[in-house]
Amino acid sequence: MGLHRFCRWLHFVIRQQIRDTCPPTDTRPVSGTRSGSSKCLADVGRQVLIGKEENVVPRENDSNDAEAAICADMGTGRAVMDVAKHDGLASLSGYPFEVRTSASTREQAGRLADRCAKAYSYLGEMLAFRPRCALVVLNRADWSERASNPLYGMPYYSAGNLFLAGEPADLIARLEEVARSAPPPAAQELDEVYGTGADRLAPFADLLIVHELAHAFHDGVPFVFPRSWLMELFANMALYAFVIAKEPDQSLQLETLPRVALENCLLNPVAHDLRYFEAFYPYIEPLTYVWYQFRLTMMAKGLIDAAGPGVLRRLWDAFALSDEQLAGVLGDRVHPAAGQWLASWDELPGEG
């Protein structure tokens, strides 16, 4: 990646790790920068810049050229897993990624891990890459101590970890409030898909694990999309592609709530435009963030329905550049000398 994109990526990863490692003094969902000690910043920066080979889980010997290029590029940077979040949690074995869970949420963690494993295999085959990551399923008490998002059950990815709730979540309660505000025809449609039970939207929320897993894929290379909304669109495309390919019976669970909420203006976001999203991401008021994600979900559905699941790979290929590809871009679009930056990096000043 170019210097500007690398700096954006490094800033994003350090910001995410500071948010998890150094408790902020202001926990409001929409905010600017968050404070942390200089020692914490130095420690996090050091963790980000030290890559290890075990941070990447390659495919078997049948890897294709695209995968080989990506894996060969891993020396330029690697996602860092914050294993401190795993301390004291139970472990579930038998998955291609780590699974950590609160003792009281083992059963839900197993169900989520089963779906995550299917999605890991599906996306790994499509994108020719498999990242190192961990699924972290927490009860309410552990969430308050380990998760950086104050809304219990708002799934998110950070530093190699996929955080999900193992108990009835605040997110589901918020979504149920939205659903209950629907006018009669829309309410009937929601009832036909989700039923009328107290936790009827839990299956919808459980699907979001695939969205978070998709973030682990692009973070594991790593590369940065030129816009935050495009990164989130990629994750929603991954989710929708997986559902229609591997769990088609869940497609109505995934798409009905976003569509009905948007068509009937059930959410009242504080903003609608992408400039706001870029300016405040990821510190956006929760239901406004949900509105943006619903829009992106329907965009993902429209694109994949029109072009097929393979469009996800084309979006990936547009930004996951190997060192050789990056050198070509720099040489062609910046200056021939820029194309030699990577190759000449190890030639220290004053040598040769």
C-alpha positions as CSV (number, residue, x, y, z in Angstrom):
1,M,0.0,0.0,0.0
2,G,1.1,3.6,-0.7
3,L,2.5,5.7,2.1
4,H,-0.8,7.6,2.6
5,R,-2.8,4.4,2.7
6,F,-0.3,2.8,5.0
7,C,-0.5,5.7,7.4
8,R,-4.3,5.5,7.3
9,W,-4.2,1.8,8.0
10,L,-1.7,2.3,10.9
11,H,-3.7,5.1,12.4
12,F,-6.8,3.0,12.2
13,V,-5.3,-0.1,13.8
14,I,-3.5,1.9,16.6
15,R,-6.8,3.8,17.3
16,Q,-8.7,0.5,17.5
17,Q,-6.1,-1.0,19.8
18,I,-5.9,2.1,22.0
19,R,-9.7,1.9,22.3
20,D,-9.4,-1.7,23.6
21,T,-6.2,-1.3,25.6
22,C,-6.6,2.1,27.2
23,P,-10.0,2.7,28.6
24,P,-11.3,6.1,27.3
25,T,-12.3,8.8,29.6
26,D,-15.4,9.6,27.5
27,T,-17.5,6.6,26.5
28,R,-20.1,8.5,24.4
29,P,-20.8,6.6,21.2
30,V,-20.1,9.6,18.9
31,S,-16.8,11.3,19.7
32,G,-13.5,12.4,18.3
33,T,-10.2,11.2,19.5
34,R,-9.9,9.2,22.7
35,S,-7.2,9.7,25.2
36,G,-4.6,7.2,26.4
37,S,-1.3,7.4,28.1
38,S,1.9,7.9,26.0
39,K,3.2,4.6,27.4
40,C,0.1,2.8,26.1
41,L,0.5,4.5,22.7
42,A,4.1,3.3,22.5
43,D,3.2,-0.2,23.5
44,V,0.3,-0.5,21.0
45,G,2.4,0.9,18.2
46,R,5.1,-1.6,19.0
47,Q,2.6,-4.5,18.9
48,V,1.1,-3.3,15.6
49,L,4.5,-3.1,13.9
50,I,5.8,-6.5,15.0
51,G,4.4,-9.1,12.8
52,K,4.6,-12.8,13.3
53,E,4.2,-15.7,10.8
54,E,1.6,-17.4,13.0
55,N,-0.8,-14.4,12.5
56,V,-1.6,-15.9,9.1
57,V,-3.3,-19.2,8.4
58,P,-2.4,-20.1,4.8
59,R,-4.3,-22.6,2.7
60,E,-2.9,-25.9,1.8
61,N,-0.5,-26.6,-1.1
62,D,-3.2,-26.0,-3.8
63,S,-2.9,-22.2,-3.3
64,N,-3.4,-20.2,-6.4
65,D,-1.3,-17.3,-7.7
66,A,-3.4,-14.6,-6.1
67,E,-3.1,-16.3,-2.7
68,A,0.6,-16.7,-3.1
69,A,1.0,-13.0,-3.9
70,I,-1.0,-12.0,-0.9
71,C,0.8,-14.4,1.5
72,A,4.1,-13.3,0.1
73,D,3.1,-9.8,0.9
74,M,2.6,-10.5,4.6
75,G,6.0,-9.2,5.4
76,T,4.7,-5.6,4.9
77,G,2.3,-5.9,7.8
78,R,0.1,-8.3,9.8
79,A,-3.0,-8.1,11.9
80,V,-2.3,-8.3,15.6
81,M,-4.4,-10.4,17.9
82,D,-5.1,-8.9,21.3
83,V,-4.8,-12.1,23.3
84,A,-5.1,-10.2,26.6
85,K,-8.9,-10.2,25.9
86,H,-8.8,-14.1,26.2
87,D,-7.5,-14.3,29.8
88,G,-9.8,-16.2,32.1
89,L,-12.2,-17.3,29.3
90,A,-13.0,-20.9,28.4
91,S,-11.7,-22.3,25.2
92,L,-13.6,-24.4,22.6
93,S,-11.5,-26.6,20.3
94,G,-12.0,-28.1,16.9
95,Y,-12.3,-24.8,14.9
96,P,-9.9,-23.2,12.4
97,F,-9.7,-20.2,14.6
98,E,-9.6,-19.7,18.4
99,V,-12.9,-19.6,20.3
100,R,-13.0,-18.0,23.7
101,T,-16.2,-17.7,25.8
102,S,-17.6,-16.9,29.2
103,A,-18.3,-20.0,31.2
104,S,-22.1,-19.4,31.1
105,T,-22.2,-18.9,27.3
106,R,-20.5,-22.1,26.0
107,E,-23.7,-23.3,24.2
108,Q,-24.2,-20.1,22.3
109,A,-20.5,-19.9,21.6
110,G,-20.6,-23.3,20.0
111,R,-23.6,-22.4,17.7
112,L,-21.9,-19.2,16.7
113,A,-18.6,-20.9,16.1
114,D,-20.3,-23.5,13.9
115,R,-21.6,-20.8,11.6
116,C,-18.4,-18.9,11.7
117,A,-16.5,-22.0,10.7
118,K,-18.7,-22.4,7.6
119,A,-18.2,-18.8,6.7
120,Y,-14.5,-19.0,7.3
121,S,-14.3,-21.9,4.8
122,Y,-16.5,-20.1,2.3
123,L,-14.7,-16.8,2.4
124,G,-11.3,-18.5,2.5
125,E,-12.1,-20.3,-0.7
126,M,-13.5,-17.3,-2.4
127,L,-10.7,-14.9,-1.3
128,A,-7.9,-17.4,-1.4
129,F,-6.8,-16.4,2.1
130,R,-7.4,-17.4,5.7
131,P,-6.6,-15.0,8.5
132,R,-5.7,-15.7,12.1
133,C,-8.6,-14.6,14.3
134,A,-10.6,-15.4,17.4
135,L,-14.2,-15.6,18.2
136,V,-14.9,-14.1,21.6
137,V,-18.4,-14.7,23.0
138,L,-19.2,-12.9,26.3
139,N,-21.9,-12.7,28.9
140,R,-23.0,-9.3,30.1
141,A,-20.5,-9.1,33.0
142,D,-17.5,-10.1,30.9
143,W,-18.6,-7.7,28.1
144,S,-18.4,-4.8,30.5
145,E,-14.9,-5.7,31.4
146,R,-13.5,-6.7,28.0
147,A,-15.4,-5.1,25.2
148,S,-14.9,-1.5,24.1
149,N,-18.5,-1.0,22.8
150,P,-20.7,0.1,25.6
151,L,-23.9,-1.4,24.0
152,Y,-24.0,-5.1,25.0
153,G,-24.3,-7.3,22.0
154,M,-23.3,-4.8,19.3
155,P,-21.0,-7.1,17.4
156,Y,-17.6,-5.7,16.3
157,Y,-14.2,-6.7,15.2
158,S,-11.0,-5.4,16.8
159,A,-7.4,-6.5,16.8
160,G,-8.0,-10.1,15.6
161,N,-11.0,-10.6,17.8
162,L,-14.7,-11.0,16.8
163,F,-16.8,-9.9,19.8
164,L,-20.3,-11.2,20.1
165,A,-22.9,-11.5,22.9
166,G,-23.8,-14.9,24.4
167,E,-26.9,-13.7,26.2
168,P,-30.0,-11.6,25.1
169,A,-28.4,-8.4,23.9
170,D,-29.2,-4.7,24.2
171,L,-28.9,-4.5,20.4
172,I,-31.8,-6.9,20.0
173,A,-33.9,-4.9,22.4
174,R,-33.1,-1.7,20.4
175,L,-34.0,-3.4,17.1
176,E,-37.3,-4.7,18.7
177,E,-38.2,-1.2,19.6
178,V,-37.7,-0.3,15.9
179,A,-39.8,-3.2,14.7
180,R,-42.6,-2.4,17.1
181,S,-42.9,1.1,15.6
182,A,-43.8,-0.3,12.2
183,P,-47.2,0.6,10.8
184,P,-49.7,-2.4,10.6
185,P,-48.8,-3.7,7.0
186,A,-45.1,-3.5,7.8
187,A,-45.6,-5.1,11.2
188,Q,-47.4,-8.0,9.7
189,E,-44.6,-8.6,7.3
190,L,-42.1,-8.6,10.1
191,D,-44.2,-11.0,12.1
192,E,-44.5,-13.4,9.2
193,V,-40.7,-13.6,8.9
194,Y,-39.5,-13.2,12.5
195,G,-42.6,-14.4,14.5
196,T,-43.8,-12.7,17.6
197,G,-41.6,-14.1,20.4
198,A,-39.6,-12.0,22.8
199,D,-36.2,-12.8,21.1
200,R,-37.5,-13.1,17.6
201,L,-34.7,-10.9,16.2
202,A,-31.9,-13.0,17.7
203,P,-31.5,-15.1,14.6
204,F,-31.0,-11.8,12.6
205,A,-28.4,-10.6,15.1
206,D,-26.6,-14.0,15.1
207,L,-26.0,-13.7,11.3
208,L,-23.9,-10.6,11.9
209,I,-21.0,-12.8,12.9
210,V,-20.2,-13.2,9.2
211,H,-20.0,-9.5,8.7
212,E,-17.4,-9.2,11.5
213,L,-15.5,-12.2,10.2
214,A,-15.2,-10.4,6.9
215,H,-13.3,-7.6,8.7
216,A,-10.8,-10.2,9.9
217,F,-10.1,-11.1,6.3
218,H,-9.1,-7.6,5.0
219,D,-7.4,-6.8,8.3
220,G,-5.3,-10.0,8.0
221,V,-3.6,-9.0,4.8
222,P,-3.7,-6.1,5.8
223,F,-5.1,-3.4,3.4
224,V,-7.4,-0.4,3.8
225,F,-10.3,0.5,1.7
226,P,-10.2,4.1,0.5
227,R,-13.5,4.8,2.3
228,S,-14.9,3.4,5.6
229,W,-18.3,2.9,4.0
230,L,-16.7,0.8,1.3
231,M,-15.1,-1.4,3.9
232,E,-18.4,-1.9,5.6
233,L,-20.1,-2.6,2.2
234,F,-17.5,-5.3,1.7
235,A,-18.4,-6.9,5.0
236,N,-22.1,-6.8,4.2
237,M,-21.4,-8.2,0.7
238,A,-19.5,-11.1,2.4
239,L,-22.5,-11.7,4.7
240,Y,-25.1,-11.7,2.0
241,A,-23.0,-13.8,-0.4
242,F,-22.5,-16.4,2.4
243,V,-26.2,-16.5,3.3
244,I,-27.5,-17.1,-0.2
245,A,-24.8,-19.7,-0.9
246,K,-24.7,-21.6,2.3
247,E,-27.8,-20.7,4.3
248,P,-30.4,-19.6,1.8
249,D,-33.2,-20.4,4.2
250,Q,-31.9,-17.5,6.3
251,S,-32.1,-14.9,3.5
252,L,-35.4,-13.5,4.6
253,Q,-34.1,-13.2,8.2
254,L,-31.2,-11.2,6.9
255,E,-32.9,-8.8,4.4
256,T,-36.4,-8.2,5.7
257,L,-35.7,-6.1,8.8
258,P,-33.3,-3.7,6.9
259,R,-35.7,-3.4,4.0
260,V,-38.8,-2.8,6.0
261,A,-37.0,-0.3,8.4
262,L,-35.8,1.7,5.4
263,E,-39.0,1.6,3.4
264,N,-41.1,2.7,6.4
265,C,-38.5,5.2,7.9
266,L,-38.5,3.3,11.2
267,L,-35.2,4.7,12.2
268,N,-34.4,8.3,12.9
269,P,-30.7,8.8,12.1
270,V,-29.0,12.0,13.0
271,A,-27.5,12.1,9.5
272,H,-27.9,10.3,6.2
273,D,-24.9,11.3,4.1
274,L,-21.6,9.5,3.6
275,R,-19.5,12.5,4.7
276,Y,-20.9,12.2,8.2
277,F,-20.2,8.5,8.2
278,E,-16.6,9.1,7.2
279,A,-16.1,11.9,9.6
280,F,-17.4,10.0,12.7
281,Y,-16.8,6.4,11.9
282,P,-16.8,4.3,14.1
283,Y,-18.0,6.6,16.8
284,I,-21.6,6.9,15.6
285,E,-24.8,6.9,17.6
286,P,-25.9,3.3,17.7
287,L,-29.3,3.5,15.8
288,T,-27.8,5.9,13.3
289,Y,-25.0,3.4,12.7
290,V,-27.7,0.7,12.3
291,W,-29.4,2.9,9.6
292,Y,-26.2,3.1,7.7
293,Q,-25.6,-0.6,8.0
294,F,-29.1,-1.3,6.8
295,R,-28.5,0.9,3.7
296,L,-25.3,-0.9,3.0
297,T,-26.9,-4.3,3.5
298,M,-29.5,-3.5,0.8
299,M,-26.7,-2.2,-1.5
300,A,-24.8,-5.4,-1.0
301,K,-27.9,-7.4,-1.8
302,G,-28.6,-5.4,-5.0
303,L,-25.0,-5.8,-6.2
304,I,-24.7,-9.5,-5.6
305,D,-28.1,-10.3,-6.9
306,A,-27.1,-8.4,-10.1
307,A,-23.5,-9.5,-10.5
308,G,-23.3,-12.8,-8.5
309,P,-21.2,-13.6,-5.4
310,G,-18.0,-13.4,-7.5
311,V,-18.2,-9.6,-7.3
312,L,-17.0,-9.9,-3.7
313,R,-13.7,-11.3,-5.0
314,R,-13.4,-8.5,-7.6
315,L,-13.8,-5.9,-4.9
316,W,-11.2,-7.7,-2.8
317,D,-8.8,-7.9,-5.7
318,A,-9.2,-4.1,-6.4
319,F,-7.5,-3.2,-3.1
320,A,-5.5,-6.3,-1.9
321,L,-2.2,-5.5,-3.6
322,S,0.9,-7.6,-3.4
323,D,4.3,-5.8,-3.0
324,E,5.0,-6.4,-6.7
325,Q,1.6,-5.0,-7.7
326,L,2.1,-2.0,-5.4
327,A,5.5,-1.3,-6.9
328,G,4.0,-1.3,-10.4
329,V,1.3,1.2,-9.3
330,L,3.9,3.5,-7.7
331,G,6.1,3.3,-10.7
332,D,3.3,3.9,-13.2
333,R,1.3,6.5,-11.4
334,V,3.8,8.4,-9.1
335,H,7.3,8.2,-10.5
336,P,9.6,5.4,-11.8
337,A,11.8,5.9,-8.7
338,A,8.8,5.3,-6.4
339,G,8.4,1.9,-8.0
340,Q,11.8,1.0,-6.5
341,W,11.0,2.0,-2.9
342,L,10.1,-1.4,-1.7
343,A,12.9,-3.2,-3.5
344,S,15.5,-0.7,-2.1
345,W,14.2,-0.5,1.4
346,D,16.8,-2.9,2.9
347,E,19.6,-0.8,1.3
348,L,20.4,1.3,4.4
349,P,21.7,4.8,3.9
350,G,25.4,5.0,3.7
351,E,25.8,1.3,2.5
352,G,26.7,0.1,-0.9
